[in-house]
Amino acid sequence: MPKPYPKEFREDVVRVARNREPGVTLEQVAADFGVHPASLTKWIRRTEAEENAESGPVVGSGPARGESAELAEARKRIRPLEQENEVLRRAAAYLSQSGWGTACSSGLRRSCAA
């Protein structure tokens, strides 16, 4: 039986899947992270169920109008930052797979002498 993925990894993958661009499928997101699409779907459903359980209907507990506007503005600023973070994460994964970034591939041959 394979090891379960770390909680932080699952949360990151779910966040990326939920904030994906139009036209990007869950299968593509799952492939980018090396997980099975069924696992990703299960993680998303579990996250949504947890959020629904936490945000039960409470009368009169909504954010004030000013806080709501501030929250909307913060979300607008956060989305591009999350997208940039995802691009950097994918680039780092690609470069680590291709061997870039190691002392041997960067021209520092003296440190790699056998």
C-alpha positions in Angstrom: 0.0 0.0 0.0 1.5 3.4 -1.0 2.2 6.0 1.7 -0.5 8.7 2.0 0.3 12.1 0.7 1.2 14.8 3.3 -1.7 17.0 4.3 0.0 20.2 3.1 0.6 18.6 -0.3 -3.1 17.6 -0.6 -4.2 21.1 0.5 -1.9 22.7 -2.2 -3.2 20.4 -4.9 -6.9 21.0 -4.0 -6.3 24.8 -3.9 -4.7 24.7 -7.3 -7.5 22.5 -8.7 -10.2 24.9 -7.3 -8.4 28.0 -8.7 -7.5 26.5 -12.1 -8.0 28.5 -15.2 -11.0 27.9 -17.5 -10.2 25.0 -19.8 -7.8 23.2 -17.4 -9.2 19.9 -16.4 -8.9 18.1 -13.1 -7.0 15.4 -14.9 -4.4 17.9 -16.1 -3.9 19.2 -12.6 -3.7 15.7 -11.2 -1.1 14.8 -13.8 1.0 17.9 -13.1 1.2 16.9 -9.4 1.6 13.2 -10.1 -1.6 12.0 -8.4 -4.5 10.0 -9.7 -7.5 12.0 -10.8 -9.8 10.0 -8.6 -7.7 10.9 -5.6 -7.9 14.6 -6.4 -11.7 14.4 -6.8 -11.9 12.7 -3.4 -9.7 15.3 -1.8 -11.8 18.1 -3.3 -15.1 16.5 -2.0 -13.6 16.0 1.5 -12.4 19.6 1.6 -15.8 20.9 0.5 -17.6 18.7 3.1 -15.3 20.0 5.9 -15.9 23.6 4.8 -19.6 23.1 4.8 -19.5 21.5 8.2 -17.4 24.4 9.6 -19.6 27.2 8.0 -22.9 26.1 9.3 -25.7 28.6 9.1 -25.4 31.1 12.0 -27.8 34.0 12.0 -26.3 37.5 12.2 -22.7 36.3 12.0 -21.8 37.5 8.5 -19.0 40.0 7.9 -19.7 43.7 8.0 -19.9 45.5 4.7 -16.5 47.1 5.1 -14.9 43.8 6.0 -16.5 42.1 3.0 -15.0 44.7 0.6 -11.7 44.4 2.2 -11.9 40.6 1.9 -12.8 40.8 -1.8 -9.8 43.1 -2.4 -7.5 40.8 -0.6 -8.7 37.9 -2.7 -8.0 39.8 -5.9 -4.4 40.4 -4.7 -3.9 36.8 -3.5 -5.0 35.1 -6.7 -2.2 36.3 -9.0 0.3 35.5 -6.2 -1.0 32.0 -5.9 -0.7 31.6 -9.7 2.9 32.9 -9.6 3.7 30.5 -6.8 2.3 27.6 -8.9 4.3 28.6 -11.9 7.5 28.6 -9.7 6.6 25.3 -8.1 6.1 23.7 -11.5 9.3 25.2 -12.8 11.3 23.9 -9.8 9.8 20.4 -10.3 10.7 20.5 -14.0 14.2 21.7 -13.4 14.8 19.2 -10.6 13.8 16.3 -12.9 16.0 17.5 -15.8 19.1 17.8 -13.6 19.3 21.6 -13.6 20.3 23.3 -10.5 22.9 20.7 -9.4 26.5 21.6 -9.0 27.5 19.1 -11.7 25.2 20.6 -14.4 25.9 24.2 -13.6 29.5 24.0 -14.8 31.2 23.5 -11.4 32.9 20.3 -12.5 35.6 20.5 -9.8 33.0 19.7 -7.1 31.7 16.7 -9.1 35.1 15.0 -9.8 34.9 11.3 -9.3 
